[in-house]
Amino acid sequence: ETAPNRILFIIITLLIHPVDCNTLYRVFSRVGSVRKVVLQNKSVQLQGFVEMEDVMQAAEAKAQFNNKHIYASSCKMAIAFAKL
């Protein structure tokens, strides 16, 4: 596992509902200040990065949202610290 930092790498699967940068901004804003969100569509999944204000907020977001769904039974997030 990569050392904790303020940037999270996210893979979203089970894309039954649409997800965009604003969706992730709203989700991750629940645990802190989001500096930047970037998403890229990879056919059956989305990949992206969420940059939090600091490492503590990123760690809290990872702890709360890793392997969780954005919507009921859809849009599952796998979260890891980004490799810098």
N, C-alpha and C positions, 0 to 999 in steps of 0.2 A: 504494500500500500504506500502511496505517495504521502510525503509529510504534509501535515495540515497547512493550508494557506487560505487566502480569502477568495480564491476562485474555485468554483465547483464545476465539474464536468458532469453533464446530465444526459442520459439516454431515456427517451420516452417511448414506450411501446403500448400496444392495445389502443391505437388511435381511433377510437370510436367517435369521440367528440373533437372538434377543432381546438388546437392549442397554438398560441402565438406568443410573441415576446411579452405582450401585456398580461397574458394569463400567468406566465411565470413570474413576472414582476409582482403581481397581486399576491400570489402564493408565498413567495419568499419575503415579501415585505412584512409578513406576519411575525417574523423573527428578527428583523433588523432593517438596516438601510441598504437598499440595492443600488449599486453604482452602475451596473451595465448588464444587459441580457443579449445574448446572440444565439440564434437558432438556425439550424440547417436541416432541410428535409433529406432523409436517406431512405427513400422508397417506403419501407414498412415501419420506419421509426423516425423520430426526430432526435438530433444530437445538438447539444448546445452548451453554453457556458453561462453561469451566473456569477457575477463579481459582487461580493458583499463588501461592506465598509471595512470589516476587520476579520481576523482569523476566528475570534470567538463567535461572531455571528454566523460565519460560514460553518463552523463545527456544529452549532446549534441547529442550523437549517438541515445539515446532513443527518444529524441524529433524529430530527423530527420527520423528515420527508423521504428518506431513503427507503425504497421498496413500498412506497405508498402511492395511492391513486389520487389524481387531481379531481376526478369525478368518480362517482360510485361505479366501481368495477371497470373503469376505463382510464386510459392515460396513466399508466404506471411509470413512476420515475425511479431509475437506478442512478445513484449519485455517488461520485468519488471526488476527492480533491484533485484538481487539475495538475498535470505535470508541467512545471514551468521551465 
